[in-house]
Amino acid sequence: MSADELCQQSGLDPGNLSKLREARLLLPDTKNGRYRPKLAGWGKKMAFLLQEGWGIDEIKAWSKERWKTENPKDWPPVKIVS
């Protein structure tokens, strides 16, 4: 799927998709630079976290650290306030 299609299906706006791409959180993963349809689900999660006020760095830390938790698929994650 194209970046526009991903934005439509996930609720991301193009600016946030660009930021997520720069942070390597949501990258095209086919030979022709398109996104797999399954990434729309991950995009929805990213859109939700951004709407909840999470910053890109917070999302990146959560996505990395979630695999160290008892259930990495728990949703929604709890934002740790420092």
C-alpha positions as CSV (number, residue, x, y, z in Angstrom):
1,M,0.0,0.0,0.0
2,S,1.1,3.6,-0.6
3,A,1.8,6.1,2.1
4,D,-1.5,7.8,1.4
5,E,-3.4,4.5,1.7
6,L,-1.6,3.8,5.0
7,C,-2.5,7.2,6.3
8,Q,-6.2,6.7,5.4
9,Q,-6.4,3.3,7.0
10,S,-4.4,4.1,10.1
11,G,-5.6,7.6,10.9
12,L,-2.1,9.0,10.7
13,D,-1.5,12.3,9.0
14,P,1.4,12.6,6.5
15,G,3.4,14.7,8.8
16,N,3.3,12.2,11.6
17,L,4.0,9.3,9.2
18,S,7.1,11.2,8.1
19,K,8.2,11.6,11.7
20,L,7.6,7.9,12.4
21,R,9.6,7.0,9.3
22,E,12.5,9.3,10.4
23,A,12.5,7.6,13.8
24,R,12.4,4.2,12.0
25,L,9.1,3.2,13.7
26,L,7.1,2.8,10.6
27,L,9.0,2.0,7.4
28,P,8.1,0.9,3.9
29,D,9.0,-2.8,3.7
30,T,8.5,-4.0,0.2
31,K,11.0,-3.9,-2.7
32,N,9.1,-1.1,-4.4
33,G,8.9,1.1,-1.3
34,R,5.4,0.4,-0.3
35,Y,3.9,-0.7,3.1
36,R,2.5,-4.2,3.8
37,P,-1.2,-4.0,4.6
38,K,-0.6,-5.5,8.0
39,L,1.3,-2.3,9.0
40,A,-2.0,-0.4,9.0
41,G,-2.6,-1.9,12.4
42,W,0.7,-0.7,13.8
43,G,0.0,2.7,12.2
44,K,-3.3,2.8,14.1
45,K,-1.4,2.2,17.4
46,M,1.1,4.9,16.5
47,A,-1.8,7.3,15.7
48,F,-3.5,6.5,19.0
49,L,-0.4,7.2,21.0
50,L,0.3,10.4,19.2
51,Q,-3.3,11.5,19.8
52,E,-2.8,10.7,23.5
53,G,0.1,13.1,23.7
54,W,3.0,10.7,23.4
55,G,6.1,12.1,21.8
56,I,8.1,10.2,19.1
57,D,10.9,9.5,21.6
58,E,8.4,8.1,24.1
59,I,6.9,5.8,21.5
60,K,10.3,4.7,20.4
61,A,11.3,3.8,24.0
62,W,8.0,1.9,24.5
63,S,8.3,0.0,21.3
64,K,11.7,-1.2,22.2
65,E,11.1,-1.9,25.9
66,R,7.7,-3.6,25.5
67,W,9.4,-6.9,24.6
68,K,10.9,-7.0,28.1
69,T,7.4,-7.0,29.7
70,E,5.4,-10.0,30.8
71,N,2.9,-9.5,27.9
72,P,4.3,-7.3,25.2
73,K,1.0,-7.2,23.4
74,D,-0.8,-5.4,26.3
75,W,-2.8,-2.5,24.9
76,P,-2.9,0.4,25.5
77,P,0.4,0.9,27.1
78,V,0.8,3.0,30.3
79,K,2.7,6.2,29.7
80,I,5.4,6.7,32.3
81,V,5.5,10.3,33.5
82,S,8.9,11.4,34.6
